[in-house]
Amino acid sequence: MYVYYQSKLILGDLAMLRKKECVAMLLAGGQGSRLYALTSNIAKPAVSFGAKYRIIDFPLSNCINSGIDTVGVLTQYQPLVLNEYVGNGQPWDLDRTFGGVHILSPYEAKTDTSWYKGTANAIYQNIRFMQMYDPEYVLILSGDHIYKMDYDKMLAAHKEAKADCTIACMQVPLKEASRFGILNTNSDGTIYEFEEKPANPKSDLASMGIYIFTASKLFKYLELDNNDPKSEKDFGKNVLPSMLAAGEKMYSYRFDGYWKDVGTISSLWEANMDLLGVVPRFELSDRDRVIHSRSPLAPPAYIQGEVINSLIATGSDIEGKIVNSVIGTNCVIEEGAEVIDSVLMGNITVKSGAKINYSIIDEEVIIGEKAVIGAPIAEAVKTESKTNGITVLGRAISVKKNGKVAAGEIVDKNV
């Protein structure tokens, strides 16, 4: 009898070990078309940021810092670099025997085969992955945001409210609210209306694209959405309004820290600039909430030139002048070259006499002697362009000696 009960207890303990309270699903498959040349060959979450990071480092680090050790990364567009970068998840302590990080691509099923049709459909196609861990809660994240957040606090608020869905939100200027999904809430934080990018917003509470669902409710409404032929298969346009209409308990969770959607050239440049200054708007060196990264091994940076208010990653050789810029790993700035108000993503050579202003330059680029890229901010912002005057050079191109690239141009071939 003792052996029987002991075995039963052991089996019960094993069952608990095969269960995760919360799993995270990270949407990382979008094309990122508003980043133009920067996402011609790689997925948006794999774009470099802040000299040594990639955008996906932030949600992955937030997960492990919040005690969430099971993450599905949903990829689709140009996933090769992203897949290789994430690997087995070791840099983020997500190389687990049970759980860890998993790359989830669209796959051929017995009854249906298709690309992800929208954010909700992407999650729906991976219901079996989530159910494998029998979670009580599911955290949905986007792969194109720069921020630090404790998801565990949001989960605690979700539990306390006995909510079916909790949406992270933050206040934005009312004149910009039409760019976001907007939450209209009661005084206790309950949501009575969700408007996706309304022309005339009633509130300044913008959804951050971060959701916690009670798992059973998520699965139910994903199934209903999948069976609706009129649905666009989108959380903001379809699933969340359907839950509200059905009277489900939906709450807002206010976040007052730094958060930046870096889906455009301008916002990506601004987020990099927010790292600079005596008191930066966004602090990367916080030891309490470390942002982990699969940084390339490189020797210390060598600086002989002039550097003012800039971030310089390891492996770089600086003999020219750097002002108010972010310089990635293994960059060479030769004597007489100048880089001002710019973001260089890594493995870039700027030859002698070249001048770079108000630009974002992707990896593996060579800038020839005395080439001129972009223009000073005061002049560049007057240029009519898709990028607010920021010049963009795509991956692995070269600009020959004395070459010129005008302010606001987007270039993805040799100059």
FIZA-723292 format. One record per residue: y negated, z negated, x negated of N, C-alpha, C in turn. Coordinates in steps of 0.001 Angstrom, whole numbers, padded with zeros to 6 digits, always signed. Atoms other than C-alpha are relative to their C-alpha. Last residue first. Layout:
BEGIN
YZXYZXYZX
...
***
This chain:
BEGIN
+001377-000521-000018-053102+055055-027222-000264+000652-001346
+000737+000016+001268-049402+054431-026630-001361+000666+000126
-000526-000980+000956-048262+053885-023047-000901+000009-001235
-001416+000279+000283-048617+051069-020499+000647+001090-000846
-000649-000987+000852-052408+050804-020239+001449-000381-000240
-001384+000477+000045-054435+049072-017521+000823+001081-000713
-001091-000966-000013-058182+049644-018023+001366-000701-000074
-000623-000168-001302-060706+047006-016980+001136+000992+000053
-000114+001197-000834-062908+047341-020063+000634+000347+001345
+001196+000494-000677-062238+050486-022057+000291-001246+000832
-000455+000217-001368-059397+051042-024507-001140-000691+000733
+000850+000762-000912-060477+052565-027821+000678-000101+001369
-000235-000229-001432-058485+053754-030813-000881-000878+000860
+001238-000416-000677-060062+053575-034287+000190+000302+001490
+001242+000292+000718-056589+053333-035877-001188+000619+000737
+000180-000509+001354-053832+053778-033299-001353-000397-000581
+001309-000633-000039-053104+051560-030301-000316+000419-001428
+000844+000090+001183-049422+050738-030003-001304+000741+000240
+000755-001218+000252-047160+049903-027078-000811-000173-001283
-000532-000863+001062-044342+047364-026896-000732+001335-000135
-000950+000403+001030-045247+045700-023557+000328+001137-000967
-001390+000304-000300-048296+046618-021529+000850-000229-001231
-000888-000871+000769-051982+046413-022450+001438-000442+000250
-001411+000387+000049-054366+044959-019852+000778+001046-000803
-000804-001098+000530-058183+044969-019974+001437-000472-000180
-000944+000398+001042-059873+042398-017709+000814+001226-000426
+000495-000332+001336-062810+043923-015828+000908-000409-001138
+001254+000725+000237-062105+042212-012506-000515+000215-001417
-000262+001245+000724-058519+043490-012710-001253-000820-000289
-000934+000820-000772-058377+046358-010205+000114-001408-000573
-001401-000105+000396-061482+047898-011767+000845-000884+000889
-000828-000110-001193-065203+048542-011271+001448+000209-000429
-000816-001203-000115-066864+047330-014443+000792-000011+001299
+000778-000979-000766-069632+044741-014132+000792+001284+000239
-000086+000355-001421-067155+042047-015181-000816+000933+000882
-001247-000448-000637-066736+043808-018537+000032-000261+001495
+000019-001438-000239-070353+043505-019726+001202+000440+000834
+001236-000304-000731-070745+039747-019422-000093+001477+000344
-000094+000342-001418-067074+039316-020415-001240+000433+000773
+000386+001387-000277-067382+041158-023744-000078-000263+001508
+001428+000216+000254-065575+044514-023746-000319-001461+000270
+000809+000744-000948-061994+045745-023766-001453-000094-000407
-000698+000239-001268-059930+046787-026800-000907-000828+000902
+000826+000828-000872-061664+048322-029818+000681-000084+001367
-000129-000337-001425-059544+049687-032676-000860-000965+000812
+001291-000317-000612-060925+049106-036181+000114+000504+001445
+001254+000360+000679-057430+049132-037691-001210+000509+000774
+000342-000605+001284-054578+049572-035210-001349-000440-000549
+001375-000482-000137-053457+047184-032467-000466+000495-001369
+000690-000162+001284-049673+046770-032411-001374+000610+000272
+001063-001009+000061-047977+045387-029278-000617+000031-001393
-000431-001104+000868-044601+043583-029219-001037+001120-000117
-000719+000180+001263-045501+041275-026303+000261+001317-000730
-001407+000372-000100-048156+041823-023604+000656+000006-001384
-000829-000943+000752-051913+041898-024161+001433-000522-000026
-001341+000572+000035-054336+040305-021696+000904+001045-000641
-001207-000807-000183-057957+041192-022393+001235-000878+000133
-000296+000150-001433-061499+039839-022319+001215+000843+000385
+000822+000826-000868-062400+041145-025795+000570-000003+001409
-000597+000157-001328-060288+042494-028650-000863-000958+000802
+000715+000952-000834-061868+043846-031853+000615+000005+001403
-000171-000227-001437-059960+045536-034686-000719-001090+000793
+001161-000631-000622-061419+045260-038190+000126+000264+001478
+001331+000293+000530-058106+044579-039906-001094+000772+000741
+000326-000419+001368-055003+045007-037784-001472-000238-000320
+001361-000517-000155-054009+043020-034719-000509+000305-001404
+000740-000189+001248-050240+042554-034720-001350+000614+000309
+001063-001008-000035-048516+041112-031654-000679+000058-001361
-000465-001089+000865-045205+039238-031584-000973+001177+000014
-000979+000285+001047-046413+037091-028657+000443+001235-000751
-001219+000653-000467-048433+036943-025429+001048-000247-001067
-000977-000798+000730-051985+037559-026579+001350-000677+000158
-001346+000574+000001-054476+036193-024007+000925+000989-000705
-001169-000834-000261-058172+036942-024485+001301-000794-000049
-000238+000135-001450-061660+035436-024437+001231+000777+000447
+000923+000853-000741-062321+036723-027974+000345+000029+001491
-000609+000130-001321-059953+038160-030590-000827-001019+000779
+000545+001005-000905-061620+039441-033774+000734+000044+001345
-000287-000241-001416-060162+041272-036779-000586-001131+000846
+001002-000893-000582-061850+041027-040174+000242+000349+001453
+001370+000302+000412-058778+039593-041891-000967+001032+000584
+000391-000265+001382-055582+040300-039961-001477-000316-000247
+001394-000424-000182-054463+038620-036751-000583+000175-001406
+000715-000197+001260-050660+038422-036879-001389+000534+000314
+001085-000988-000012-048843+036992-033858-000667+000054-001381
-000185-001079+000980-045473+035262-034234-001034+001113+000112
-000826+000156+001187-045648+033121-031067+000011+001266-000863
-001416+000321-000082-048491+033450-028585+000705-000022-001345
-000744-000888+000893-052270+033312-029000+001461-000439-000045
-001349+000560+000043-054439+031866-026210+000870+000998-000764
-001144-000872-000277-058151+032593-026610+001310-000761-000109
-000309+000202-001415-061568+030925-026578+001180+000864+000456
+000920+000805-000789-062543+032408-029967+000499-000057+001444
-000547+000225-001341-060205+033711-032676-000961-000916+000750
+000789+000929-000805-061580+035224-035909+000576-000065+001418
+001214-000486-000633-059381+036852-038566-000683-001090+000801
+001002-000155+001060-056859+035415-041004-001314+000523+000561
+001364-000261-000459-054402+034007-038460-000945+000062-001204
+000736-000098+001267-050666+034214-039148-001411+000448+000347
+001133-000926+000066-048652+033101-036123-000723-000112-001345
-000376-001290+000556-045193+031566-036391-001150+000969-000144
-000651-000029+001306-045943+028663-034100+000307+001428-000428
-001411+000378+000038-048363+029103-031197+000561+000108-001412
-000722-000882+000919-052159+029091-031423+001443-000477-000078
-001371+000450+000205-054258+027671-028573+000712+001020-000874
-001111-000907-000273-058015+028282-028810+001340-000709-000189
-000449+000276-001364-061365+026474-028772+001149+000923+000424
+000873+000835-000822-062661+028103-031988+000601-000117+001401
-000579+000205-001322-060462+029505-034773-000875-000991+000777
+000834+000879-000810-061888+031012-037956+000590-000080+001412
+001216-000536-000589-059491+032473-040518-000753-001047+000799
+000974-000060+001079-056955+030849-042820-001342+000499+000522
+001365-000311-000427-054475+029698-040203-000939-000066-001189
+000816-000017+001221-050720+029776-040798-001394+000462+000385
+001069-000991+000047-048694+028751-037728-000773-000139-001310
+001314+000443-000459-045582+026716-038458-001027+001130-000077
+000638+000947+000927-042310+028625-038847-001334-000458+000556
+001029-000626+000827-040595+030177-035816-000574-001041-000944
+000149+000761+001231-037611+029545-033603-000993+000718-000903
-000659-000563+001181-038251+031270-030306-000210-000896-001214
+000921-000580+000972-039237+028956-027447+000761+000592-001172
-000883-000588+001010-036661+028440-024710-000872+000719-001029
+000098-001435+000227-039068+026172-022861+001058+000443-000995
-000989-000462+000963-039377+022684-021408-000031+001522-000081
-000390-001342-000419-042531+021455-019710+000905+000561-001092
-000064-001073+000993-042614+017726-020425+000377+001318+000673
-000562-001108-000777-043625+015350-017655-000014+001244-000875
-000725+000576-001135-044268+011973-019314+000663+001077+000849
-001363+000354+000408-045142+013587-022667+000808-000598+001148
-000356+001251-000670-048219+015326-021232+001468-000331-000291
-000575+000933+000971-049005+018031-023814+000346-001365+000593
-001385-000323+000328-049486+020890-021356+000675-001047-000871
-000449+000587+001264-052675+019613-019691+001477+000285-000225
-001442+000186-000126-054333+021733-017006+000545-000401-001359
-000289+000219-001422-058099+021618-016471+001488-000246+000226
-000532-001153-000737-058550+021182-020225+000282-000341+001457
-000746+000579-001120-060808+018345-021474+000527+001176+000836
-000184+001399+000402-062026+019405-024918+000785-000755+001069
+001118+000917-000167-061515+023008-023872+000339-001404-000443
+000918+000174+001128-058575+025336-023337-001092-001004+000327
-000657+000824+001012-055553+025246-021016-000943-000383-001133
+000030+001399-000453-057645+026463-018059+000697-000946-000975
+001268+000582+000439-058174+029712-020007-000110-001467+000401
-000049+000168+001453-054482+030540-019562-001271-000647-000524
-000921+001110+000263-054729+029882-015823+000154-000240-001495
+000667+001280-000282-057848+032082-015596+000904-001182-000319
+000991+000235+001063-056102+035017-017313-000667-001357+000202
-000771+000272+001216-053122+034761-014951-000936-000280-001166
-000488+001380-000085-055461+034447-011947+000837-000365-001227
+001103+000962+000102-057377+037583-012946+000497-001436+000006
+000511+000011+001374-054265+039666-013643-001087-001061-000154
+000952-001068+000310-052731+038710-010293-000457-000124-001454
-000515-001292-000420-049641+036746-009221-000941+001164-000242
+000384-000955+001047-050561+033650-011174+000557+001396+000303
-000830-001165-000261-050615+031229-008222-000444+001086-000978
+000593-001336+000091-052228+028166-009747+001064+001046+000287
-000964-000999-000481-051634+024489-009071-000681+001354-000025
+000306-001392+000366-053348+021473-010680+001117+000909+000493
+000016-000328+001422-052842+018192-008846-000388+001455-000241
+001379-000051+000494-053852+017136-005321-000078+000267-001501
-000074+000053+001464-050649+017830-003381-001419+000147-000530
+001196-000398+000756-050519+017111+000335+000181-000229-001496
+000014+000915+001142-047146+017077+002085-001139+000448-000907
+000700-000480+001194-047251+018606+005564+000075-001068-001087
+001050+000828+000590-044686+017824+008231-000626+000691-001202
+000519-000643+001207-042440+019733+010602-001225-000758-000489
+000953+000887+000673-040214+018110+013209-000437+000613-001321
-000552+000751+001123-038581+020922+015209-001096-000842-000658
+000299+001429-000062-040118+021862+018555+000611-000823-001114
-001168+000705-000550-038466+025281+018961-000203-001515+000032
-000132-000356-001416-041817+027046+018546+001154-000738+000659
+001076+000657-000750-042365+025183+015281+000146+000255+001499
-000306+001427-000039-038961+026251+013956-001061-000762+000785
-001123+000198-000920-039617+029857+014922+000362-001476+000122
+000476-000048-001388-043063+029778+013261+001118-000219+001025
+000813+001187-000291-041411+028559+010013-000592+000041+001411
-000811+001218-000091-038647+031184+010050-000845-001216+000371
-001070+000083-001000-040696+034271+010916+000661-001371+000119
+000223-000815-001192-043971+035100+009184+001012-000286+001104
+001302+000217-000602-044069+032340+006571-000203+000725+001308
+000201+001398-000414-040340+032266+005823-001318-000173+000750
+000961+000695+000859-039845+036040+005822-000204-001429+000509
-000827+000808+000906-036938+038064+007215-000851-000781-001006
+000270-000528+001343-039299+040655+008769+000723-000804-001075
+000537+000878+001046-037744+039803+012143-000249+000757-001300
+001448-000180+000105-037356+042390+014917-000621-000809-001136
+000323-001316+000574-033578+042739+014494-001493+000242-000171
+001148-000523-000732-033079+038966+014990-000424+001344-000600
-000481-000701-001192-029564+038045+013827-001121+000600+000843
-000796-001147+000425-030733+037147+010315+000453+000845+001189
+000906-001024+000525-033444+034943+011751+000762+001253-000412
+000728-000581-001130-030958+033001+013860-000911+001132-000460
-000978-000763-000783-028692+032477+010849-000691+000687+001182
-000269-001215+000778-031636+031417+008684+000975+000904+000748
+001094-000939-000233-032654+029040+011480+000102+001254-000869
+000073-000441-001398-029292+027270+011582-001065+001077+000186
-001100-000940-000229-028845+027126+007791-000055+000569+001421
+000256-001241+000739-032269+025564+007350+001070+001030+000303
+001035-000743-000722-031654+023012+010097-000303+001326-000697
-000602-000509-001239-028352+021884+008556-000997+000817+000808
-000860-001166+000220-029973+021639+005117+000553+000587+001290
-001299+000614-000254-032886+019393+006038+000993+001149+000089
-000649-000069-001296-035556+021596+004584+001163-000980+000044
-001243+000769-000042-037978+021026+001719+000527+000049+001430
-000521+000557-001236-040540+023780+001215+001208-000888-000280
-001000+000991+000393-042803+024928-001627+000452-000711+001270
-001280-000713+000118-044766+028124-000941+001117-000899-000497
-000261-000304+001406-047997+026277-001744+001289+000796-000181
-001383+000195+000430-049150+026347+001884+000153+000418-001461
-000781-001181+000352-052913+026200+002213+001415-000387-000417
-001248+000479+000597-054783+023457+004059+000930+001185-000240
+000024-000342+001428-058337+024795+004607+001242-000516-000722
-000183+001143+000892-058009+024918+008388-000095+000480-001445
+000528+001187-000669-058871+027153+011345+000000-001225-000920
-000747+001261+000122-058444+030375+009380-000709-001170+000677
+000980+001064-000269-060106+033532+010741+000697-001356-000041
+001324-000583+000243-058237+036550+009315-001095-001044+000188
+000814-000290-001194-055049+034471+009103-001370+000573-000368
+001181-000765+000420-052833+034783+006000-000889+000394+001183
-000195-000708+001257-049642+033477+007684-001198+000916-000277
+000540-001353-000050-050628+030979+010360+000141+000654-001370
-000047-000617+001328-048565+027807+010917-000478+001441+000148
+000127-001457+000054-049345+025610+013910+000060+000459-001455
-000102-000553-001358-048657+022045+015091-000142+001517+000013
+000524-001365-000101-047830+020549+011706+000154+000471+001442
-000905-000933-000674-047407+016790+011513-000694+001355+000165
-000626-000952+000918-049582+015104+008899+000982+000948+000652
-001146+000622+000659-050413+011997+010929+000747+000954-000930
+000457+001049+000924-053924+013283+011747+001152-000674-000740
+000544+001172-000673-052497+016471+013263-000360-001058-001033
-000743+001259-000100-052030+019637+011246-000719-001031+000862
+000874+000750-000901-052958+023319+011078+000762-001261+000400
-000578+001035-000856-051199+024743+008044-001098-000626+000848
+000860+001149-000304-052429+028019+006515+000691-000937+000989
-000528+000535-001242-050301+030640+004732-000729-001301+000278
-001157+000879+000028-052653+031914+002079+000622-000160+001398
-000969-000522+000970-055199+034642+001294+001333-000725+000074
-000702-001142-000600-057164+033866+004490+000992+000651-000950
-001187+000428-000747-058006+030448+003024+000793+001169+000578
-001180-000595+000626-060362+031857+000373+001271-000228+000818
+000235-001448+000119-063616+031313+002339+001184+000721-000650
-000261-000656-001281-062286+027893+003399-000177+001517-000093
+001270-000354-000655-062138+026751-000235+000272+000815+001264
+000615-001123+000699-058588+025478-000844-001356+000251+000653
+001252-000515-000545-056950+022177+000090-000525+001124-000881
+001180+000516+000683-053349+021728-000912-001244+000631+000614
+001255-000706-000241-049982+022119+000735-001120-000613-000824
+001028+000453+000935-046314+021256+000308-001260+000830+000216
+000664-001078+000737-044309+022041+003445-001063-000607-000904
+001256+000492+000571-041784+019594+004914-000570+001093-000893
+000588-000827+001058-039029+020804+007242-001293-000642-000453
-000928-001122+000137-036652+018964+009571-000476+000952-001089
+000437-001362-000288-038572+015748+009093+001152+000986-000078
-001154-000558-000724-037272+012191+009303-000298+001438+000438
+000482-000597-001247-040801+011199+008223+001133+000472+000897
+000709+001041-000751-039412+008825+005595-000471+000526+001360
-000971+000943-000572-036899+011444+004445-000690-001029+000889
-000789-000737-000995-039531+014155+003961+000997-000940+000703
+000867-000123-001170-041836+011700+002173+000731+000716+001138
+000097+001339-000602-039008+010779-000217-000867+000033+001253
-001253+000240-000710-038341+014490-000821-000018-001369+000681
+000050-000817-001214-042010+015037-001695+001258-000210+000838
+000956+000668-000892-041872+012139-004134-000106+000767+001316
-000673+001181-000534-038700+013599-005680-000918-000773+000954
-000633-000349-001275-040408+016986-006033+000683-001210+000634
-001175+000849-000164-042664+015512-008712+000597+000290+001372
-000133+000699-001279-045060+018356-009469+001285-000804+000024
-000963+001081+000201-046468+020095-012524+000060-000804+001299
+000333+001333-000504-048152+023442-011961+001056-000997-000485
+000171+000891+001151-048174+027167-012782-000458-001358+000524
+001041+001018-000063-046807+029304-009923-000002-000847-001269
+001228-000538+000603-044911+032606-009934-001170-000978+000067
-000081-000125+001459-041270+031655-009363-001265+000502-000649
+000406-001332+000444-041518+030313-005825-000048+000024-001528
+001102-000125+000949-039563+027267-004668-000324+001467-000263
+000288-001415+000233-037285+026274-001764-001259+000102-000855
+001369-000208+000473-035824+022737-001842-000181+001488-000310
+000174-001183+000834-032661+022216+000218-001485+000155-000307
+001331-000602+000004-031594+018857+001675-000005+001215-000928
+000711+000478-001188-028363+017147+002701-001345+000713+000127
+001213+000813+000147-026424+019236+000223-000508-000522+001335
+000111+000849-001188-022759+020311+000576-001262-000864-000038
+000391+001333+000459-022627+021662-003009-000225-000968+001160
-000977+000428+000993-020670+024820-002105-000283-001424-000486
-001039+000768-000679-022871+025078+000967+001078-000501-000954
+000519+001319-000370-025790+026144-001228+001096-000861+000615
+000305+000738+001239-023864+028986-002871-000477-001407+000328
-001276+000506+000530-022417+030025+000503-000206-000752-001309
-000395+001220-000717-025920+030273+001962+001283-000583-000592
-000603+000956+000934-026907+032778-000732+000345-001330+000670
-001108-000645+000701-027609+035826+001455+000707-000949-000975
-001136-000159-000910-029693+033565+003701+001204+000609-000720
-000659+001299-000101-031962+032557+000812+001241+000109+000882
-000521+000314+001332-032789+036185+000018+000745-001335+000014
-001262-000713+000159-033098+036927+003738+000627-000281-001361
-001027+000681-000803-035741+034217+004109+001361+000665-000162
-000295+001319+000569-037828+035534+001206+001110-000712+000763
+001153+000887-000096-037582+039142+002317+000402-001363-000524
+001002-000638-000854-035177+042102+002475-001284-000816+000108
+000679+001037-000751-032998+041055-000470-001150+000642+000786
+000943+000757+000801-031142+044195-001436-000568-001124+000862
+001403-000416-000015-028242+045200+000746-000793-000801-001018
+000497-000081+001374-024477+045099+001244-001447+000465+000046
+001393-000427+000152-022920+043980+004512-000377+000001-001471
+000580-000574-001212-019438+043401+005918-001409+000535-000186
-000990-000768-000763-017253+042769+002872-000636+000715+001180
-000821+000838-000863-020126+041742+000588+000918+000888+000835
-000703-000722-001052-021637+043594-002375+000893-000961+000775
-001362-000413+000339-024051+041464-004355+000640+000709+001195
-000650-000596-001175-027752+040622-004534+001372+000534-000390
+000481-001351-000287-028433+038525-007650+000633+000498+001288
-000560-000527-001244-028062+034750-008065-000640+001347+000313
+000705-001224-000342-028579+033343-011583+000698+000626+001206
-000822-001172-000292-027196+029788-011646-000915+001175+000330
+000762-001157-000450-028725+026642-013161+000935+001195+000159
+000675-000777+001026-026872+023329-013367-000757+001173+000608
+001427-000144-000249-024429+022103-010754-000621+000866-001074
+000091-000156-001449-021038+020797-011806-001474+000005+000374
-001352-000389-000417-020321+021258-015516+000043+000236+001500
-000859+001039-000569-024073+021188-016208+001377+000552+000342
-001326-000530+000350-026259+023315-018487+001046-001037+000414
-000651-000487-001211-029494+022404-016680+001317+000703-000317
-001069+000951-000315-031012+020226-019404+000693+000385+001308
+000513+000816-001108-034121+022476-019314+001012-001072+000410
+001318+000554+000348-033473+024055-022733-000577-000922+001067
+000005+001109+000949-029718+024298-021867-001401-000540-000314
+000877+001078-000454-030074+026432-018732-000172-001146-000972
-000805+001068-000624-027027+028619-019452-000837-001206+000412
-001280+000270+000650-029147+031708-020069+000804-001056+000742
-000539+001206-000654-032632+031378-018542+001335-000400-000610
+000833+001150+000322-034115+033821-021051+000561-001287+000598
-000271+000382+001390-031292+036345-020863-000769-001265-000366
-001371+000516+000081-031485+036429-017074+000320-000493-001403
-000043+001314-000650-035279+036777-017146+001387-000619-000105
+000670+000960+000888-035198+039602-019695+000071-001403+000583
-000672+000123+001293-032588+041543-017671-000623-001061-000898
-000409+001370+000328-033869+040834-014139+000487-000217-001434
+000012+000039+001467-035969+043980-013516+000450-001360-000557
+000763-001010+000727-036387+043258-009768+000050-000244-001507
-000255-001335-000546-033609+041266-008063-000686+001054-000858
+000634-001101+000713-033334+037619-009027+000319+001324+000680
-000276-001238-000723-032638+034446-007047-000776+001144-000644
+001132-000884+000301-032474+031445-009382+000309+001372+000589
-000352-001408-000114-030163+028791-007888-001236+000839-000226
+001051-000976-000311-030900+025306-009165+000606+001393+000061
-000712-001174-000495-028703+022200-009327-001024+000994+000533
-000731-000636+001087-030021+019339-011473+000847+001193+000451
-000758-001042-000690-032775+017896-009293+000685+000856-001054
-001371+000429-000248-033906+014604-010870+000837+001003+000775
-000076+000655-001313-037630+015298-010545+001419-000420+000360
+000849+001191+000068-038142+016103-014246+000020-000789+001308
-000739+000988+000786-035126+018457-013959-000822-001282-000152
-001268+000398-000623-036754+020338-011086+000677-001109-000794
+000286+000900-001120-040298+020337-012470+001285-000495+000651
+000305+001312+000585-038958+021825-015715-000321-001012+001094
-001243+000540+000545-037347+024711-013807-000219-001393-000590
-000874+000535-001061-040493+025201-011695+001316-000561-000523
+000661+001058-000767-042686+025351-014826+000844-000479+001174
-000166+001316+000612-040488+027248-017296-000519-001118+000899
-001136+000701-000607-040359+030195-014872+000250-001372-000614
+000375+000604-001282-043865+031252-015915+001137-000816+000592
-000053-001041-001018-042855+031781-019542-000207-000687+001348
-000794+000159-001214-043945+029441-022307+000175+001327+000736
-001411+000213+000319-045121+029503-025933+000918-000035+001213
-000397-000147+001401-048726+030785-026008+001495-000134-000253
+000359+001170+000789-049753+029504-022548+000564-000020-001402
+001150+000799-000408-047886+032061-020455-000235-001109-001012
+000410+001072+000915-045381+034854-020982-001247-000715+000507
+001246-000292+000711-044068+036877-018034-000418-001212-000835
-000267-000092+001444-040440+036066-017180-001245+000331-000807
-000208+001338+000586-041313+034781-013678+000276+000016-001505
+001214+000808+000117-042826+038231-012900+000250-001392-000589
+000324+000725-001227-039645+040186-013607-001198-000920-000233
-000577+001335-000140-039671+042478-016622-000421-000613+001326
-001368+000071+000507-040155+046175-017390+000645-001373+000124
-000656-001311-000078-043317+047240-015599+001476-000097-000350
-001292+000117-000662-044287+043603-015012+000672+001365+000179
-000699+001180+000515-047168+043271-017483+001385-000159+000622
-000784-000316+001205-048267+046854-016794+000811-001185-000508
+000041-001350+000558-049349+046039-013220+000889+000144-001234
+000129+000223+001447-049627+042293-012597+000143+001301-000771
+001417+000263+000306-050372+043077-008931-000221-000420-001453
+000744-001248+000200-046934+044726-008655-001457-000241-000372
+001199+000379+000747-045069+041446-009190-000914+001176-000271
+000382-001036+000969-041744+043005-008191-001220-000389-000818
+001079-000894-000409-040348+039896-006537-000431+000952-001098
-000391-001410-000023-036946+038510-007522-001087+000975+000372
+000495-000605+001238-037699+034974-008675+000244+001501-000041
+000196-001421-000296-037287+032842-005543-000671+000680-001182
+001217-000506+000633-036014+029483-006821-000094+001511+000198
-000146-001452-000001-033485+027684-004631-001334+000589-000436
+001231-000800+000010-033213+023962-005316+000340+001475-000053
-000066-001141+000918-030285+021719-004366-001299+000788+000136
+000999-001058-000159-030627+018241-002874+000261+001100-001016
+000928+000361-001065-028155+015407-002249-000977+001144+000276
+001347+000187+000523-025472+017137-004295-000935-000341+001156
+001082-000158-000969-021790+016768-003413-001337-000238-000698
+000113-001419-000287-018660+017225-005508-001117+000297+000986
+000403-000684+001227-019034+013756-007041-000185+001495+000216
+001427+000248+000201-018964+012320-003528-000507+000691-001247
+000726-000797-000987-015621+013998-002917-001503-000178-000161
+000024-001378+000491-014310+012527-006160-000767+000901+000957
+000963-000064+001094-015283+009033-005008-000126+001419-000539
+001332+000095-000593-013448+009571-001740-001085+000087-001053
+000283-001300-000612-010375+010788-003586-001381+000010+000650
+000267-000939+001089-010502+007668-005786-000342+001374+000557
+001328+000283+000530-010816+005455-002732-000380+000986-001094
+000961-000437-001002-007844+007124-001071-001440-000225-000477
+000075-001453+000065-005806+006757-004232-001036+000526+000976
+000674-000322+001256-006617+003026-004394-000165+001509-000132
+001423+000209-000204-005731+002708-000740-000798+000331-001262
+000497-000937-001006-002326+004319-001276-001519-000155+000167
+000134-001307+000657-001669+002429-004548-000598+001012+000977
+001140+000077+000910-002380-000879-002816-000266+001352-000648
+001201+000000-000837+000000+000000+000000-001255+000000-000874
***
